[in-house]
Amino acid sequence: MNATRITRVAWLSFAAACSQAPTPDGTPQALVESALMPTFTIRGEPVARPSLAERMAELEVPGVSIAVLVDGEIAWAEGYGLADVESGRPVTPSTLFQAASISKPVAALAALRLVESGRVELDGDVNAYLTSWQVPENGFTEEAPVTLRGILTHRAGLTVWGFPGYGPDEAVPDGPGVLDGGGNTDPVRAYKAPGDSWRYSGGGYTVMQQLVADVNGKPFAAVMREEVLDPIGMVRSTYEQPIPAERQDDIATGYRPNGERVPGGWHTYPEQAAAGLWTTPSELALYAREMQRAWKDESASVLGEALARATLTPDEDDWGLGPAISEDGERFQHGGSNQGFRSTFAAYIDGDDGVFVMTNSDSGSQLASEIATTVAHAYGWSGPLSDEKVPVEVPAEVRERYVGTYVASELGAEYRFELDRRGLALRPGAGRGVLWPLSDSSFFDPDSGREAHFSGDGDEMTVRVGSIVAIRR
């Protein structure tokens, strides 16, 4: 067996071998283990219900950790597969994973505590509180200031949507170094009027990280430990980057979609607030439970009721002060994507339930979403649910409007759409696939369910895929 890659048969055997004793039939946990639900179905197409081990093998995801919150208590938490393929170390409920962007809603609590104590104004100019670095002024900041509210809801007009992290042999900048472009990403700057519109920005959360450190006069990880993690009970979790050697006894190694190990095992993220949390699903459940209790005025360990309600109240973009809010307004949620790690969670706002899933693979997003969907179905929750896609026939002359090359400048990526027999074909370099039409201007990938929405006309044509917007050149 290769030291850095394992065959699909090996994934299946490892996943089966590393699960715990058989779960009693008929329980929600047994349903997750035996018959996963898809995140979407296509009307008229058969629906597959693979086991968790089969799906892990198919996607080459070595390890998964799951926790389920029911009536305010962790109903069950389980690890499946391998935390580290090379050593054969299994995933346990205490294995730490990189939370990636799920770091953001947890980190937001440190900034909100400053608001609650009156030390920072939610709608004040962040430059009034930053001492070690300032958001450079330009024509956009003259129109409106960058505020903490804008940062937390991704409406601050700031650049840099995400971060690749740093490998074992790369120099790691400090926070101000990241913000000024001294690492492997562009500098964080206002590129449109703050408050004008939504655009996901990890750069904004790095500004918030610096503000929290400056106002408290302490490193961000230390503030998170004292002000948020310990009060909630997240005693194993940490924002320390790199994670100290003494904490590496039970952490997951990250893997690529082809099963290869991330060099060094994981990347370091000085962008701690945006991507730096190491945690477990069970401790993420404690974060969610704390927010649920604060919402109901049953706890003030971190936030009081008023600010907790503001945090979980959606704005016009279905975003709270940190977490995303489901379209039906019932759940707060977030996903995470770091090098070698993919995770998701969804928890009820006015309730006591939630599901939390972490994986150690770049191909784990789909699996995590399928697990969350299956858990919701098993408990009879309102979501997340499978989405039914209903393909329609769209004339070729209509689909031809969207043919061309689209550029997502911030990602440095190009998407080439061509006419296909049924819909649109996506060609290299961004990848290859066929999109089926949902309407005259919306299409979806029948393999992943991801949707592409076109708008505009002529030279102004754009395509939006999730939070990514690309313009036809």
N, C-alpha and C positions, 0 to 999 in steps of 0.2 A: 504494500500500500504506500503510495507517494506521501512524503512527509508534509507537503503543502496542499495536497488536493485529494479528495476522496471520491470514489465512484458513487453513482446514484444508488446502487444496491447497498453500499456501505452506509449511506445516509439513512436509508430505510431501516436497516438492522440496528444502527446506533440509536435512532429515534425510538424504536420499539424497546430496545434493551434498557434505555435510560429512563423510561417512564416508570412511575411507581406501580404498586400493586393494582390489579384490575379495579376499576371504579364500578360501583354497583350500577346495573342497568337501570335506565329510566331516569337517572339524575341529569341535571343540566351539564355537569362535568362529563358524564358518559357521552352525551350527545356531541359535545365539543370534540371528544377524543375519537368518536366513531363516524360522525356524519356532518362534516362542516358544510355550512350554507355559503353560496356565492354572494358577493356583494351586489351583484346585479344578475338579472336573467334577461334573455332575449325572447320576446313573444314568439311562440311557435318552435323554439329550439329546445332540445332535451336539457335537463338540469342534472349535473353530476353532483354527488354528495360523497367526496372522498373522506377517508379518515385523516386525523391530524398527522399521523406518521407518514401516510402516503403523500399528503400535500407538502410536508417538510422535505420529503425526498424529491418530489417533482420540482420544487423551487430551489432545492439545494440550500435550505436553511438549517444550519446545524443545531441551533438552540432556540427555545421559546420559553418565556416565563409569563404566567397569567395570574392575575388576582381578580376576584369578583367581590364586590361590596353589595350586600343585601341587608336592608333594614338597619343600616348604619354599622354593620359588623362585617368583617371579612369572612364570607361564607366558605370560600376555598381559595387556596393559592397553590400552584403547582409549577414545577419546572419539567421541561421535556427536552431530550436530546443533550447536546454537548455544549458546555461553556467554552471548552477548548478542545479542538479536534485532535491536535498532536499528542496531548497528554491523556486524552480520553476522559477528562474531568467533566462530570455531568452538571447540568443546570439544576440549581436548587432554588426554592423561593427566596433565599437570601443572596443569590448571585447578583452582583451589581452590573448594570448595563448603562451605556451612555444614553441619556434621555433625549439628546439632541435638542430640537426646538421645543420639546415639552419643558425644557429648562425655563422658557420665557414666562409662562403664567405663574410658576412657582417663584421665580425671581422678582416678578412684579410686586409681590407682597412686601418686599423690603422697601421699595419706593413708596408704596401705599401707606406703610407705617409712618414714613416721614410726613406724608400728607395728613394722616390722622393726628399726629402729634403737633401739627401746625408749623413744622420746620420747613416745609416745601409746599407751594401752591400748585394744585393740579393743573391749573390753566396759566401759570406764570411762566415767564421766559426761563428755560433751563440754564441759560448763561448766567443768570443771577445767582445760581447755586454751584455751578462748576468752577473749581479753582485751579485744577491741574491741566485743564484743557477747555477750549471753548469751541462751540459750533461757529465756524467762520461765517461772518456776515456777507451777504450778497444781495442781489436784487430781490430774491425770493424771501429772505428773512426780513427785508424791509417792508414787505407786504403784511407779514404776520410772523410772530415769534414761534420758535420750536418749543412746544410745551410737553410736559410729562403725559398729559392725556393723549396728545397726538402720537407720542412714541408708543404708548401702551396699546393704542388702537390701530397702529400702522397708518396714521394719517398725518405724520409729521413732515412728509415730503423729503425724507432722507434716503440716500443711496445705500447700496450694498444689501442685497436681499438675503444672502447666506454666506457661510464660511466653509472652506475645505479642510481646515485644521492643519496641523503640522506633524510630519513624520518624525521618526526617531533621530534623524541626522539633520533636521532643519532648525535654524535659529528661530526662537519664538519671541515675538515682540511683546511689550507690555500693553496695557489698555490704550494709553495715548498713542503709542506706536501704531496700533491697529487703526485707530481713528484717523491718523494722518497718512495712512497708506504705506506704513513702513514694513508691512508683512507681505502676504500673498494675495491681498485684496486691495481694491481701490480705496482712496480716502473717503470718509463719510462726510458728505456735504449735502446741503439742501439743493435739490434739483428741480423743485417746483414749490409753489406757495404752500407752506404748512397749513394743514386743515382743508386743502383743496379737494383731495380725493384719497382713496385707499390704495396703498401699495406696500406689500409685505416688506419689512426692513429689519433684518438682523442688525444692521448698522445702527438703527435707532436704539435697540436694546443695549448695544454696547455703549452708547451715550448714557443711557440710564444707569448702566453698571458703574460708569465713572462718577456720575452724580451721587449715587449711593455711597461709594467709597469716599468721595470728597466731603460730603456733608457729615458722615460718621467719623471721618478721620481714621479709618481702618480699612484693611484689604477687603474686597468684596466678599470673598469666601468666608472670612471671619464674621462679617456682618450677617450673612445668610445663616451661618451656624447659630449665632446668638439670637437673632431676631425672628427667624422663621423655622429652620429645620428642627432645632431642639424643642421649641415650644409645641410644635405639631407632633413630635415624636418620631421624626425622620432621622433616627440616630445613626443609621448606617450610611445615609446619603451624604454627599459632599460636592461642593463646587470647586474644590481644589484642582488646579490644573498646572502642571501634570499631576495626576493622582499620585500621592506619596507611595514609595515602595512598600511601606508597612501596611498599606491598604489593598495591596494587590493579591491577597491570599485567595479571594473568591470573586474575581471579576471576569466578565465575559471577554473573549477575544473576538474581534470583528473579522468578517469574511466577505469576499467579493461574490457577485452572482454566479461565477463559475466555480466557487468553492475554494478559491485561493485565499490565503490568510492576508489580512492587511499588514503591510510591513510594520514590524514593531508591535503588532497586535491591536493597536488602536492609535488614533491621532490625539494630539494635545490641542485644546481649544482655549486660548487666552480670552476669547469672547465668551466668558463664563455665563453671563446672564442669558445670552442668546443660544448657547449650545453646550455648556460645560458641566451640566449636572450628571453625576453618577448616582443611580438609585435603583430601586426594585419596584415592581408593580404593587407590592403590598404597601410600600411607603408612599407611592403616588396615591394609593387609595386613602391614606391618612390625610394627605393634602386635600383631596376632594371632600372627605368627610368633614374636615375643619371648615371648608368653605360652605358646605351645606348647613352645618350647625350655626355658623355665623349669620348666614342668610335668615335663619329662623330665630336669631337672637338667643341661641342656646350656648354660644361660646364667644369669648372675646380674647382668646389666647393670642391671636395675631391681628385680626381686624374686628371692629365693631359692626353692628348690624347695618348701619347706614352705608358705610363704605363697602361692605361685602355685597350689599344689594346693588350698589353702583357698579361693582366689579363684574357681576353676573347679569347685568342688564344690557341687552344688545343695542348697538347703535344702528345707523342706517345700513351698515355693511355687515350686520350680524356679528359684530365683534364686541367683546367686553373689554375691561381694563386688564388685559393679559390673555385670557382664553378666548377662543372662538365660541360662538353660540349657534346651536343647530337652527335650521330654518324655521322649525316649529316652535322655537323659543324654549324648549323643555330641557335641553342639555348643554352643559359647558364641556368643551372638548379641545383636543389639540393632537397633532401628529408630530413625529420627529424623524429626521433623516441626517445622521452623521455618517462618516466613512465607516462602513461595516456594521451599522446599527440602524434599525427601523422600529418605530414604536407608535402606539396610539392609545388614547383613552377617551372615554365618554362617561359623564356622570350627570345625574339628574339635579337640576337646580333646586326645585322645591320638592325634594325627596331624599331618599337615603341609599340609593343604588348606584352602581357604576361598574365598568369593566376596564381593565388596564392590561395591556399586552406589550411585551418588549421582546425583540429578536436581535440576534447577532449576525445579520446578513443584509447586504444591500438589496437582496430580493425579498426581504421580509415584510414590505409594506402591504402587499396583497394578502399575505397570510394573516397578518395582524388584524386587518380589516375584516377578513372572513371570520376570524375567531370572535371579534367583537359583535359581528352580526349574528352569529350562532348563539352567543350568550344572550343577547337581547331576545331572540326568538324563543330560547329555552325558558326564559323567565316571564315571557309574555309582556315585555317592555314595549314601549312605543317606538323605540329605535336604539341604535341604528338598524335599519331594515334593508333587505334586498331591494334594489331599484329595478323595476321592469323597463327595459328599453323596447320601444316599439318602432322598428325601422319603417321608413316610408320610401316611396319611389319619388325621386327628384330628377327632372329632365336634365340631360347632359348639358344643354345650353345654360341652365341655371348653375350647375356645378362648375362649369367652366369659368365662371366669374372669379373663382377662388384659386385658380391655378397660378402658380408662381413661387418665388422664393421669399420667405419671410425671415426677418432678422430680429432676434431678441438681443438687443445690444448689450444689456447688462450681463447676460450670460455668455455672450460671445458665441451664440449658437444660431444656426440656420436651419430652417425647415422648408423643404421643397415639396409642394403639393402638386400632384399631377392627376389628370382625369383617369378614372378607373371604370371598369364595366358597370359597377354598381354604385360606387361613391367616389372617394378620393383616395389616391395612393400617396403615402408619405415615403420619400426616398432619402438615401444617405446624403450628407453626413449625419443628420440628427437621428437616423434610424430608418426602419422599413416597416411598413404595415399598410393595411387598408382600412379606411374609415367608412362606416355606413351612415347614411343620412337619417337624422331624426326629424328634420324640417328643412326648409329651403336654405337655412343658414347655420344649422347645427349638425354635427356629425359625432360618431363615437367609434372607439376602437372595440371590436367584438371580442378581443382577447382580454383587455384590461378594464373595459368600461369607461375609460377616460374620454371626456368630451372635448371637442374643439368648437368654438363659437366664432363665426366670422361676422364682421360688421364693417360698414363704410362702403366706399366705392372707388374704383380707379386707383390712383396713387395713394389714396388714404385708406386702403383696405388693411384691416388688422385681424389677427386671430388670437383668441385667448384660450389657453389650456391651463386650468386651475388658476394659479396666481401669476402665470407667465403670460405676458402680452408681447406678441411679435408683429412687426410692421412689414408690409410687402415693399420690397425695394424696387 
